[in-house]
Amino acid sequence: MTETIFLRTFWAASLVFVSAVASAEPKEQLYGKDQTSPYEAGWPFRVNPPNRLAALDGRALQALFGKKQVWIEPVPGGAPLPAAPVKFGFFHNPSDLLKKHPIMAMALGKDGKIVFEQYKFGTSAASMFDSQSIAKAITGLSLGVVIQQGHAVNLNSKMSSIVSRLKGSPVGESTVRQALHMQCGHQFKWVDDGTQGSAGQYAAVKYASPAKGGRDLYEYFKELEPNTPGQTFAYDPHCSDSISMLITEKTGLPLRRFFEDFVWKKLGPTGRAAWLGPLKNPELTSGANSFYATLPDYSLLANAVVNGGVARGESVIPADWIEKMRTDTVAVGKDENENFGRYGYQAWVRSDKADSWFAGLGNYGQRFYLDPNNKSFMIIFALDFDHIKDSDNFWKWFRSTPMDKL
């Protein structure tokens, strides 16, 4: 009897252990799944372990910016894309990516339908994910809408001729096209090692209090180290923020509000979104980063882009502008990105081939893959870059496979 009780206890304990192992998320302890203090204040947030999960899944946003003027509200009558779940086979199953890598959420869309949507790390369809630099592509899309509305923007004009407060800044000497192409006349090399790297230093200028380095961006831009415009590609957030300045100059609205009124609301979002702006320049919005939304609402935007800018039967983003974003490109060196050979209007372009696709890429592995040729998209919100090779291989198969062959 004693031996029987021992065996039952042993097997019960073993099953509990196996169940715990099976349900554990990849690197969950490293990135703070069980943190009792789920965020820390930073510029705008520290995203180093173990605070990264709360910084990227929207909890820190809610805690630190809950009462500030950064929010974009859903619209009455909004609706997510229709779902058409696919039973993926053994060799091409997106669930395997989430089991293997620290991915918070993933969505796949094709032909106007969601064929896969899954969440991990305690996130859900209500989580507001930080897009990181995917926001640059949203900024690029917004400029196309500005031009469509009749606001005169010559891409060959100097930025300072449109935004007078950029006079005296190296960025002001670049053309609009050069700013879109990340060749905006500023000597910049991306380094991301916390608050001491280039990313942290510029974030402090934008988001910190004056006592901690916060500055008026227009004045700060005049102190930037110059480079010959149009000569050197650098993934430079200053270029993106200058496009935000241009949109505000032309429309009289912060980029956040312009995007909300003329793009986002027309998509039919069902959740809240947010887009942060510089502390000393509340009239502006960060064109480089800091846009947050739910995965179903990101899918609405991605679906509109791959379907010629159309959402709910209405043209929201000019189709010809979307085409220019991925075809008017400059070369990108391997030292800048070994996976993407070209860069368009605030968007990465895979290659100069006719069937190429384009993307918004965010730090820590955020991916917004767009293929208008095959009306397909893949969105991934992750906690690090480990998934990229596997995700790229899956995307290569998914985007080129017809709906009835999945």
Secondary structure, 3 states (H helix, E strand, C coil): CHHHHHHHHHHHHHHHHHHHHHHCCCCHHHHCCCCCCCCCECCCECCCCCCHHHHHCCHHHHHHHCCCCCEECCCCCCCCCCECCCCCCCCCCCHHHHHHCCEEEEEEEECCEEEEEEECCCCCCCCCEECCCHHHHHHHHHHHHHHHCCCCCCCCCEHHHHCHHHCCCHHHHCEHHHHHCCCCCECCCCCCCHHHCHHHHHHHHHHCCHHHCCCCHHHHHCCCCECCCCCCCCCCHHHHHHHHHHHHHHHCCCHHHHHHHHHHHHHCCCCCEEECCCCCCCCCCCCCCCEEECHHHHHHHHHHHHCCCEECCEECCCHHHHHHHHHCCEECCCCCCCCCCEECCCCEECCCCCCCCEEEEEHHHEEEEEECCCCEEEEEEECCCCCHHHHHHHHHHHHHCCHHHC
